[in-house]
């Protein structure tokens, strides 16, 4: 049968309109493409005037001959939206320009896309405000503009989008409060405003969004209480309100959200009790309430949440015992209760949680022993029980936990021996049992833990020799800390080639003999603390082969002899702390040593936040060291990269103090006390601008105290006592704060604070011109004469005083006059201080 020509024409017309975009739309899109900064973009190479936009162009689809969909997600476009053909594409329904490099603002002309249903601009660099004109796009159902640089407020006009289902604006710089009008969007199923700078309170109108399944308001600056109206969101599955400033109690109404699977309220200021109604959330898989001010006990009802995988109640003020009902949480993967005030014993029922992988019970007041039932936790990998009051022995059932990687048992009261069966846990990487009452020998079976990176057994009562097999662990052991025990014997040549040992702390034991030369094999060694032992040796000159050494403490041993000249140019270049105190070293102070301390010769001006020694990203161990500063001993729990100290005190060093010490400008502590040093204090020490503690006491130093030392404005502790110093004590700045005990035992010293006066004392000036600096001494002499003359002529009357002032003004040297009165004021203050001290 013949098809009528009219029908053939209509078919051809239809095919033409389906497959060919209008010329106007094609030209408009090509004009937008022409504004891109990367014209050679291979993904958009198909966009040419000679090709079919509807069939050939990447990311373009048409309906009835008009462009209806534009999807160029991740096309590496570099451009803006300023020339986007909004007015030329009225039939556009779907736009996805996400994951590109679009910048600039969203033009208000976007309102021309009246048929738009889907808008996705996420992960670009779009800035400016959200245009209110978006509120006129009545058909819009999905808005994704997250991960951009948007600022300003959320326009209230969005409340007109009654068909809107998803609004995702997270990770921008949006500010102001959340519009109450958002509560009109009854079709909304997902609202994500997280990671912005929104403030104000959470609108109660959000309780009207009864279709909502996910609500993200995290990482903002919201304050006030959580509105009870959120209990109306019975379809809600995900609720993130974390990292705000929310206060008040958790509403009981949250327990009405029976569909809730994730409840995240962490890092706020919420207080009061954990509502027992949360036990009704039987679909819950995650509950994060950490870092709040929650108090009272953990409700037993939490144990009803049989689908719970993550429970984090840490860093609150929770008290009472751990509910036995938590043993019912068979699906639990994470249990975190650390940093609370929980007491009582650990329930044996926790051993029933067979899927548990991570357990944090640390920093509480738990007592008793580790339950034998913990041997059933065959999937446990991370166990943190430190900082409690746990007692008894470490149970042998502990060795059933074959998947353990990290174990923290430190700072408890465990006694007995370290279980031999630990060798069964072949994947163990970190073992910390410091600060307990463990006794007996260190079991050699530990050497078979071939994955062990960190072993910390410090501050126990361990005895015996250090197992020689530790030398076999050099390929994986990074930290060995067994300080403050009762270990004795010699330290054998156990350190093998290729050792990765980074930190070795053996201080405060009973070790003796020579320092093993095999330590030279530990090329990664940064921290070496052998202090407070009985090592009897000369200074190990072969330390020069340790290029990364940052901390060296050999204090309180029986080391002796001179420190010979050092040959290796790079030796000790990284050293920040060197403590050789309380030994019997002799000879002159090693100038060559000081010249090689490169890390002490530079000040880091770029550091904006505190940094500490140790492996980058290491969370399982903090390097520590005991130091003497400001006349007292301190243990640094963490070693700041800025803390640089030299302690050579209580030895038998003699000769002069090298002037090259003044080159170590980053020093914070210098202690050369209790030696036999002679000669003058070098004036070069004035360059130690950061020094806080300077102790040169109990030597045989002579001459005057360099007046330049008064310029050390950070100096808070000074001890020059028991030398042969003489002359005037410098005045000004920190020197005005030191007492008699800083200078006692120096009969030749005069001036504040040991005597009433010392003639013309020199006070350092700051921010003076070169002229003032050069004439400072002559000005000081003139000031004394001027002051005396002024007092003598006081009775001569007003005329002489006025005449003097007139002469000063006529010379135009008012700055000089101001300086003289500043000096006069300083002298009056100093005399008042001395008078008060003499009246004590």
ABEGO torsion letter per residue (X at the ends): XBBBAAAAAAAAAAAAAAABBBAAAAAAAAAAAAABABAABAAAAABBAABBAAAABBGBBBBGGBBABBBABGAGBBBBAAABBAAABAABABBBABGBBBBEBBBAAAAABAABABBBABGBABBEBBBAAAAABAABABBBABGBABBEBBBAAAAABAABABBBABGBABBEBBBAAAAABAABABBBABGBABBEBBBAAAAABAABABBBABGBABBEBBBAAAAABAABABBBABGBABBEBBBAAAAABAABABBBABGBABBEBBBAAAAABAABABBBABGBABBEBBBAAAAABAABABBBABGBABBEBBBAAAAABAABABBBABGBABBEBBBAAAAABAABABBBABGBABBEBBBAAAAABAABABBBABGBABBEBBBAAAAABAABABBBABGBABBEBBBAAAAABAABABBBABGBABBEBBBAAAAABAABABBBABGBABBEBBBAAAAAAAAABABBBABGBABBEBBBBABBBGBABABBBABGBABBEBBBAAAAABAABABBBABGBABBBBBBAAAAABAABABBBABGBABBEBBBBBABAABGAABABBBABGBABBEBBBAAAAAABAAAABBBAABABBBBBEBBGBAABBBBBBBBBGGBBBBBABBBAABBBBBABGBABBEBBBAAAAABAABABBBABGBABBEBBBAAAAABAABABBBABGBABBEBBBAAAAABAABABBBABGBABBEBBBBEEAAAABBAAAABGBAABBEOAABABAEBBBBBBBGBBAAAAAAAAAAAAAAAAAAAAAAAAAAAEAAAAAAAAAAAAAAGBAAAAAAAAAAAAAAAAAAAAAAAAAAX
